[in-house]
């Protein structure tokens, strides 16, 4: 059974930082690209960042690059999202997702196979 479990969300003041974690089980982690998505109240889910299964390739939603950093530890079957200089508009439920890819350099923005349950991030002004 495939499981993705996010953690690290919470309440933070604007300008603060949070580090989200997502641990996986039931997949051969080092053959899966991993992604982070978010969904704010009343809005559609949107792409945040993705990383290829070797960790050598990353992709970010344009406005988030420079504030958010995605990384992974294949030995721990985990992917992380470091979020700095948080803004109230970053408030959302953050989801991690896993996508089996043939090549290590693929970091997709959609078409993911598995999803976590999400973790709430709230940024106060």
PLY file of the C-alpha trace (Angstrom):
ply
format ascii 1.0
element vertex 125
property float x
property float y
property float z
element edge 124
property int vertex1
property int vertex2
end_header
0.00 0.00 0.00
1.36 3.36 -1.03
1.40 6.07 1.60
2.60 9.65 1.50
2.50 11.49 4.81
3.15 15.21 5.07
4.23 16.98 8.23
5.67 20.29 9.34
2.75 22.58 8.65
1.49 25.08 11.16
0.91 28.72 11.95
3.69 31.18 11.26
3.96 34.95 11.04
4.63 36.66 7.75
8.34 36.65 7.03
8.85 33.40 8.88
9.90 29.97 7.64
8.60 26.45 7.68
10.01 23.16 6.46
7.54 20.61 5.22
8.41 16.94 5.09
6.81 14.08 3.21
7.72 10.50 3.92
6.69 7.70 1.60
6.18 3.97 1.81
5.08 1.32 -0.62
7.02 2.73 -3.59
10.55 2.38 -4.85
11.27 5.95 -3.90
14.31 6.48 -6.07
12.27 5.86 -9.24
9.66 8.50 -8.41
9.73 12.19 -9.09
8.20 14.09 -6.20
6.15 17.24 -6.21
4.56 19.73 -3.87
1.22 21.34 -4.57
-1.02 23.63 -2.59
-4.66 24.56 -2.43
-5.91 27.73 -0.84
-9.54 28.14 0.27
-11.80 28.69 -2.71
-8.99 28.13 -5.21
-7.83 25.28 -7.38
-4.85 23.19 -6.42
-1.67 24.62 -7.90
1.83 23.38 -8.60
4.53 24.52 -6.20
7.71 22.55 -6.95
8.99 19.24 -8.25
12.21 17.25 -8.10
13.48 14.41 -10.24
14.25 11.13 -8.63
18.00 11.69 -8.60
17.54 15.11 -7.00
19.51 16.76 -9.76
16.60 18.49 -11.46
14.06 20.78 -9.86
11.24 22.97 -11.10
9.30 25.72 -9.36
6.26 27.78 -9.94
7.79 31.00 -11.12
6.79 33.35 -8.32
7.96 30.93 -5.63
11.46 30.36 -6.89
13.93 31.94 -4.54
11.69 31.62 -1.49
10.91 27.88 -1.66
13.40 25.04 -2.02
12.55 21.42 -2.73
14.96 18.64 -1.80
14.89 14.91 -1.22
16.72 12.23 0.73
16.40 8.92 -1.08
17.90 7.05 1.88
15.00 8.26 4.02
12.29 8.04 1.33
11.54 11.67 2.04
11.03 14.92 0.20
11.16 18.36 1.79
9.94 21.85 1.04
11.80 24.68 2.74
9.64 27.80 2.70
11.20 31.14 3.60
9.90 34.70 3.71
6.38 33.39 3.97
3.48 35.61 3.01
-0.20 35.47 3.96
-0.98 34.43 0.39
1.05 31.27 0.96
-1.69 30.08 3.30
-2.98 26.77 1.94
-3.07 23.06 2.40
0.17 21.66 1.03
0.25 18.25 -0.60
3.11 16.06 -1.69
2.77 13.74 -4.65
4.75 10.95 -6.28
5.08 10.16 -9.98
6.88 7.17 -11.43
9.19 8.44 -14.16
11.55 6.70 -16.53
14.26 9.33 -16.35
15.95 10.98 -13.40
15.76 14.41 -15.01
11.98 14.52 -15.19
10.31 16.81 -12.63
6.71 17.00 -13.79
4.09 19.61 -13.04
1.18 17.20 -13.36
0.06 13.64 -13.87
1.10 12.40 -10.45
0.28 8.87 -9.41
-0.03 9.19 -5.64
-0.96 11.95 -3.22
-0.69 12.64 0.46
-3.47 13.93 2.69
-2.00 17.39 3.03
-0.72 19.61 5.80
-2.11 23.05 6.66
0.13 26.08 6.43
-1.26 29.34 7.78
0.68 32.58 7.52
-0.57 35.45 9.63
-0.01 39.08 8.71
0 1
1 2
2 3
3 4
4 5
5 6
6 7
7 8
8 9
9 10
10 11
11 12
12 13
13 14
14 15
15 16
16 17
17 18
18 19
19 20
20 21
21 22
22 23
23 24
24 25
25 26
26 27
27 28
28 29
29 30
30 31
31 32
32 33
33 34
34 35
35 36
36 37
37 38
38 39
39 40
40 41
41 42
42 43
43 44
44 45
45 46
46 47
47 48
48 49
49 50
50 51
51 52
52 53
53 54
54 55
55 56
56 57
57 58
58 59
59 60
60 61
61 62
62 63
63 64
64 65
65 66
66 67
67 68
68 69
69 70
70 71
71 72
72 73
73 74
74 75
75 76
76 77
77 78
78 79
79 80
80 81
81 82
82 83
83 84
84 85
85 86
86 87
87 88
88 89
89 90
90 91
91 92
92 93
93 94
94 95
95 96
96 97
97 98
98 99
99 100
100 101
101 102
102 103
103 104
104 105
105 106
106 107
107 108
108 109
109 110
110 111
111 112
112 113
113 114
114 115
115 116
116 117
117 118
118 119
119 120
120 121
121 122
122 123
123 124
